[in-house]
Amino acid sequence: MGFKTEFNWILKLTIRQGIDKNILEENKTYEFYKKEHIVYPLDLPIELVDEDWIAIGQVIILEYTVGGGHTNGKYKVLEIYPKDKRRCLQ
């Protein structure tokens, strides 16, 4: 018995999961949803990446809940990288 839990220091999101890189703003808070059980560090800067593994900024996870096969949470954007400074992390 048991369940799979993932520990992650990168927040990888698609539009459905809570990221629209065209409207992200620094110092704003957004919600996210993942279909897995994922544990994130709280109040520490981590990379925000899109579905192609491109780092588009730095965020902090403010809160999250895990259960029922998914993870819900809130993140705050600390920095949005200029397009010429974005890099692939995969």
N, C-alpha and C positions, 0 to 999 in steps of 0.2 A: 504494500500500500504506500501511497505517497503521491506527490505531485511535483511537476517540474517547476523550478524557480530559477530565474535568470538574474544575475547581478550585472548592472550595466552602468558605465561611466560615459555613455554617449546617448543622447536622445535622438533617435532616428524616427522621423515622422513623415507620413504622406498627408495629402490634403484631407483625406477622410479621418485621419487620426488627430488632426489639430494643427496643421501648419499650412499657411499660405504665404510663401516667401515674398510675394509681391505686396503684401499689406502689413508685414511684421514691422513693429516699431520698438525702438529701444525704450526700456523702462516700463513697458506695458506687460500685463499678465494675460496668459492664454491658457486654455484647457487642452488636455490631450487624453487620448484613449488608445490602449493597446490590447490586443486579444490574447495576451499571455500574462503570466505572473512575473512581474519584473520589479526588482528592488533597485532604487536609485539613491545616490547620496543626496541629502537635504542641505540646502544653503551653501553648496560648493559649486564653483563654476565648472560646467561641462560643455562639450561641443553639441551644437544642434546641427543635425545633418538631414538632408532630404532623401527621397527614395533612391537617388543615384549615389548616395554616400558622399555628397559634396557638403563640406562644412560651410554653413552659411552664417554662423554666429556662435555666440557663447551665451548660455542661459544658466539659471539656477532653478532647481526643482523646489518649489515652495511647500508642496504637500502632494501626497498620493495615497490611494487605497488599493489594496490587492485582495481579490477574492472573486469567486464565481467564474474563474477562467479568464479574468481580464484585470487590467490596471487602469485606473482613472486618476488624473492629477492636474496640477496647475504648475506652470513654469513662467518665469519672468525673463525677458530678453535683456541681457546686459549689454551686448554689443552685436551689431550686424556688420559682417565683414564686407568691404567693398568687393564688387564682382571680380576685380583683378587680383584679389588676395584670397579668394576661395580655393580650396584644394580638396581633392578626393582622398578619403580616409580608408579606402578599401584596397 
